[in-house]
Amino acid sequence: MALWIWTLSILSCFCVSCGFKIKKLHFESSTELNHLIVNNDTGTVYLGAVNYLHQLTKDLKKQMSVETGPKQDHKKCTPPIENQCTEATLTNNSNKLLLLDKPERKIVVCGSLFKGICAIRELENIENITYYVDSGGEKSFVASNDETVATVGLITSLNKKQLLFVGKGNGPNDNGIIISTRQLYSEDGKDIFETYTDSTAIKSVYHSSNTQQFVAVFEYDKYVYFIFNQQEKQPLNNRTLIARLCKNDAHYYSYFEMNLNCSDDGTYDHCHSAYVTTPGEKLAESIAQPGQENSSVPSGDKVLLALFSKFNKDNGSLKSAMCMFSLRHLNEKMEEYREECYTNPEQKDFYKPFLAEGSEPHGSHPEVI
């Protein structure tokens, strides 16, 4: 999601004699800011912006800026953009992914140019590019090249090697892949940013009838989760989904999804942001559901906080709400529905929304409220 305020500011208070003064720390960008990440070990701030990357100190003083655009490109053309792309024009480069890979001391940067390809830069000095290839073809297209379509990513370790999980919607010129696992190393003839295996990618088989906007990706226990909004065109309907797969599943056999409902006076059907945290004692107790045993959140368990909205078509009003979900309860509900999907032949609420490359489509839309 874009940060529409282009000035990053932090207010810090300090005491001088008997009074308080406010010191305003700020950094001003000449272009729209897209993403912000912080290295908690050093306090270094990284900003992904349209046509720029910025590296700041913890008090927002600029260490360096790197220009990433505009460059000659066209959304229909396959990079490298040379003389064969006669439609190419000077095109802005929106930052689509900005992720820290602290174990490798690298930063992964993906833009909207050149079909959403990515680069790897040094963590201490973003001017230094350690990997960038624009001739890899479709296997290297990671992010959406549509500025209005969100891309989310997560870097994690598996068998002591770094992997990148990616979720993205599809613009008119995207490749249809909405979820994929990419390797951040070269091995067995596969390059960096290629899919981990030929099966670790999911394509939308109903690209013309629905669209996805991804909100968040996170890992918990042995799973990776994606949260996204799905707009269905016929009939017109929006729903928020949570998808789960095993981190070590090289073929996506474990992929499962269900509705993530936030309800009060009606359903808040559009998720804007999500955050995983450990709740305090009182907050954990408040999630307990009356009449249900073991519904509270045990100490140390994680919860998902998500911000939703709903639009009233009758009067044009917009209402918002925040809902909290126990990740343990979500997993239990997923296991319950997954078991029912496989064991109950009369179950009609399950259908197959996506196609895992190299396998049959599978998935489901039961609900969790």
C-alpha positions in Angstrom: 0.0 0.0 0.0 1.3 3.5 -0.8 2.1 5.9 2.0 0.3 8.9 0.7 2.0 11.4 3.0 5.4 11.9 1.3 7.1 13.3 4.4 8.2 10.8 7.0 8.1 12.4 10.5 8.9 11.3 14.1 8.2 13.5 17.1 10.6 13.1 20.0 10.2 14.9 23.4 13.0 15.9 25.7 13.3 18.0 28.8 15.2 21.3 28.8 15.4 22.9 32.3 11.7 23.0 33.5 9.9 22.8 30.2 9.4 20.4 27.3 10.4 21.0 23.7 9.4 18.9 20.8 12.0 18.0 18.3 10.6 17.0 14.9 12.7 14.5 12.9 11.7 14.3 9.3 12.7 13.2 5.8 11.0 14.6 2.8 10.7 12.6 -0.4 10.3 14.2 -3.8 8.2 11.3 -5.0 5.4 9.2 -3.6 6.5 6.8 -0.8 5.5 3.1 -1.3 7.1 1.0 1.5 9.0 1.4 4.7 11.1 -1.1 6.6 13.5 -0.8 9.6 16.5 -2.8 10.6 15.8 -3.2 14.3 19.5 -4.2 14.9 20.9 -0.9 13.6 17.8 1.4 13.4 18.5 2.0 9.7 15.4 3.0 7.8 14.8 2.0 4.2 12.2 3.7 2.0 10.9 2.4 -1.3 9.5 5.2 -3.4 8.5 5.9 -7.0 11.8 6.0 -8.9 13.9 6.0 -5.7 15.3 4.0 -2.8 16.3 5.8 0.3 18.5 4.7 3.2 18.2 6.8 6.4 19.7 6.8 9.9 17.5 6.1 12.9 17.0 9.8 13.3 15.9 10.1 9.6 19.1 11.6 8.2 19.7 10.6 4.6 22.6 8.2 4.2 22.1 7.7 0.5 19.5 7.6 -2.2 19.4 5.5 -5.4 17.5 6.4 -8.5 15.5 3.4 -9.9 13.5 5.1 -12.7 12.0 6.3 -14.9 13.2 4.0 -17.6 12.1 2.9 -21.1 9.4 0.3 -20.7 6.0 -1.0 -21.8 3.8 -3.2 -19.7 3.2 -5.6 -22.6 6.9 -6.0 -23.5 9.2 -8.7 -22.1 12.6 -7.4 -20.8 15.3 -6.6 -21.6 13.7 -3.6 -23.2 15.7 -2.9 -26.3 14.9 -2.0 -29.9 12.3 -4.8 -30.2 9.9 -3.0 -28.0 8.7 -0.2 -30.2 6.0 0.8 -27.8 8.4 1.6 -24.9 8.2 5.0 -23.3 9.8 6.6 -20.3 8.0 4.9 -17.4 8.0 5.5 -13.6 9.1 2.6 -11.4 6.9 2.1 -8.3 8.4 0.1 -5.5 6.4 -3.2 -5.1 8.5 -5.1 -2.6 11.1 -4.0 0.0 12.3 -6.8 2.2 15.2 -7.4 4.6 17.2 -10.5 4.4 19.2 -10.0 7.6 20.9 -13.4 7.7 22.4 -12.7 4.3 22.8 -9.0 5.0 20.9 -8.2 1.9 17.8 -6.3 0.9 15.3 -7.5 -1.8 13.9 -4.8 -4.0 11.2 -5.3 -6.7 9.7 -2.6 -8.9 6.8 -2.2 -11.4 9.2 -1.9 -14.3 10.2 -4.8 -16.6 7.3 -7.2 -15.6 8.1 -6.9 -11.9 11.6 -8.2 -11.8 13.7 -7.9 -8.6 17.2 -7.0 -7.5 19.3 -7.8 -4.4 21.3 -5.0 -2.8 23.6 -4.7 0.2 22.0 -4.0 3.5 24.7 -1.5 4.6 24.9 0.2 1.2 21.9 0.1 -1.1 24.0 1.6 -3.9 25.7 -1.8 -4.3 23.7 -4.3 -6.3 24.7 -7.9 -5.7 22.2 -9.5 -8.1 20.2 -8.2 -11.0 19.2 -9.9 -14.2 16.7 -8.6 -16.7 16.9 -11.4 -19.3 15.5 -14.3 -17.3 12.1 -14.3 -18.9 8.8 -15.2 -17.2 10.5 -17.2 -14.5 12.0 -14.0 -13.1 8.7 -12.0 -13.0 8.0 -11.7 -9.3 5.9 -8.6 -8.6 2.9 -7.2 -10.4 3.8 -4.6 -13.0 0.5 -2.8 -12.3 0.9 0.2 -9.9 -2.6 -0.3 -8.6 -2.1 -4.1 -7.8 -0.6 -4.9 -4.4 2.3 -7.3 -3.9 3.3 -8.8 -0.5 6.4 -10.8 0.3 8.0 -12.8 3.2 11.6 -13.9 3.4 12.1 -17.0 5.6 14.5 -19.9 6.0 14.0 -23.6 5.0 16.8 -26.2 5.3 19.2 -23.3 6.1 18.4 -21.6 2.8 16.5 -18.4 2.1 13.1 -18.5 0.4 10.8 -15.7 -0.7 7.0 -16.2 -0.5 5.1 -13.8 -2.8 1.4 -13.0 -3.1 0.2 -10.6 -5.8 -3.0 -9.8 -7.7 -3.0 -9.7 -11.5 -3.2 -6.6 -13.7 -4.1 -6.8 -17.4 -0.5 -7.7 -18.3 0.5 -9.9 -15.4 1.3 -13.7 -15.8 -1.7 -15.0 -13.7 0.5 -16.3 -10.9 -0.9 -15.1 -7.5 1.1 -17.1 -5.0 4.6 -18.4 -5.5 7.7 -19.5 -3.6 11.0 -18.1 -4.9 14.5 -19.2 -4.0 17.1 -16.5 -3.0 20.0 -18.7 -4.1 21.3 -20.3 -7.3 21.3 -24.1 -7.3 20.7 -27.1 -9.6 20.4 -24.9 -12.7 17.8 -22.6 -11.1 18.6 -18.9 -10.7 17.8 -16.5 -7.9 14.0 -15.5 -8.0 13.0 -18.6 -9.8 10.3 -20.7 -8.2 11.5 -23.2 -5.6 10.1 -26.1 -7.6 7.9 -26.1 -10.7 4.9 -26.7 -8.5 5.4 -23.8 -6.0 3.2 -21.4 -7.8 -0.6 -20.9 -8.0 -2.4 -19.4 -10.9 -5.9 -18.0 -10.9 -8.1 -20.1 -13.2 -10.9 -17.6 -13.0 -8.8 -14.5 -13.9 -11.7 -13.0 -15.9 -14.3 -13.5 -13.2 -12.5 -12.3 -10.1 -9.5 -10.3 -9.0 -7.3 -10.4 -5.8 -5.7 -7.7 -3.8 -3.2 -9.0 -1.3 -3.0 -7.4 2.1 -0.5 -9.3 4.2 1.7 -12.4 4.4 3.2 -13.9 7.6 4.5 -17.1 9.1 3.4 -18.9 12.3 4.6 -22.2 13.5 5.2 -24.4 10.3 2.8 -22.4 8.1 2.8 -19.4 5.8 -0.4 -17.4 5.6 -1.7 -14.9 3.0 -4.6 -12.5 3.5 -6.2 -11.0 0.5 -9.5 -9.5 -0.8 -11.2 -11.2 -3.7 -13.6 -9.2 -5.9 -16.0 -11.5 -7.7 -17.6 -10.0 -10.8 -20.6 -12.2 -11.3 -22.4 -11.7 -9.1 -20.5 -8.6 -7.7 -19.2 -9.6 -4.3 -16.2 -8.9 -2.2 -14.8 -11.3 0.4 -11.7 -11.4 2.5 -9.8 -14.7 2.5 -7.0 -16.2 4.6 -4.9 -18.9 2.9 -2.4 -21.3 4.5 0.2 -23.7 3.3 3.0 -25.6 4.9 6.3 -23.8 4.6 8.1 -27.0 3.5 5.4 -28.1 1.0 7.3 -28.1 -2.4 4.1 -28.9 -4.3 1.4 -26.8 -2.5 -0.6 -29.9 -1.7 -1.3 -28.3 1.7 -2.8 -25.1 0.3 -6.1 -24.3 2.0 -8.1 -21.1 2.2 -11.3 -19.9 3.9 -13.3 -16.7 4.4 -12.0 -14.4 7.1 -15.1 -12.6 8.4 -15.3 -9.6 10.6 -18.9 -9.1 11.6 -21.0 -7.0 13.9 -23.9 -5.1 12.3 -23.3 -6.8 9.1 -20.1 -8.2 7.5 -17.1 -5.9 7.0 -16.0 -7.4 3.8 -12.8 -5.5 2.9 -9.5 -6.0 4.8 -7.0 -3.1 4.7 -4.2 -4.2 7.0 -3.2 -7.0 9.3 -0.7 -7.5 12.1 0.3 -10.5 14.1 1.2 -10.0 17.8 1.2 -11.6 21.2 -1.7 -10.1 23.2 -1.6 -9.0 26.8 -3.4 -11.0 29.5 -6.6 -9.1 29.6 -6.8 -8.8 25.8 -6.2 -12.6 25.5 -9.1 -13.3 28.0 -11.4 -11.0 26.1 -11.3 -13.2 23.0 -13.0 -16.0 24.8 -16.4 -17.0 23.3 -19.3 -17.5 25.7 -20.3 -21.2 26.1 -17.2 -22.5 24.3 -14.5 -24.2 26.3 -10.8 -23.4 25.7 -11.7 -20.5 23.5 -9.5 -18.0 25.3 -5.9 -17.4 24.1 -3.3 -19.1 26.2 -0.3 -17.1 27.4 2.2 -16.6 24.6 -0.1 -17.5 21.8 -0.3 -15.2 18.8 -3.3 -13.3 17.5 -4.1 -11.7 14.2 -5.4 -8.1 14.3 -7.0 -6.9 11.1 -8.7 -3.7 10.0 -11.8 -4.0 7.9 -14.3 -1.7 6.3 -17.7 -2.0 4.6 -19.5 0.2 2.2 -23.3 0.9 2.5 -24.6 1.1 -1.1 -27.9 2.6 0.1 -26.5 5.8 1.7 -22.9 5.8 0.5 -21.5 5.6 4.0 -18.2 3.8 4.9 -17.8 2.1 8.3 -14.6 0.5 9.8 -13.9 -2.1 12.4 -10.9 -4.0 13.8 -11.3 -7.7 14.5 -8.9 -10.0 16.5 -8.5 -13.7 15.6 -6.6 -16.3 17.6 -4.1 -18.1 15.3 -4.6 -21.3 17.2 -8.3 -21.1 16.7 -7.9 -20.3 13.0 -5.7 -23.4 12.6 -8.2 -25.5 14.4 -11.0 -24.3 12.2 -9.0 -24.9 9.1 -8.2 -28.4 10.1 -11.9 -29.0 10.9 -13.0 -27.8 7.5 -10.2 -29.5 5.7 -11.2 -32.8 7.2 -14.8 -32.2 6.3 -13.8 -31.4 2.8 -12.1 -34.8 2.3 -14.5 -36.9 4.3 -18.0 -35.5 3.6 -19.0 -36.2 -0.1 -22.2 -34.2 0.5 -20.4 -31.0 1.4 -21.3 -28.4 -1.3 -19.5 -25.4 0.2 -16.1 -26.3 -1.1 -14.8 -25.4 -4.5 -11.6 -25.1 -6.4 -10.6 -21.5 -7.1 -6.9 -21.8 -8.1 -4.6 -23.9 -10.2 -1.3 -25.0 -8.7 1.1 -25.3 -11.6 1.6 -29.0 -12.4 -1.4 -30.2 -10.4 -5.1 -30.1 -10.1 -6.8 -27.0 -8.8 -7.8 -27.2 -5.1 -9.0 -24.9 -2.3 -12.0 -24.1 -0.3 -14.1 -21.3 1.1 -15.6 -22.2 4.4 -15.9 -19.4 6.9 -14.3 -18.3 10.2 -15.9 -15.5 12.1 
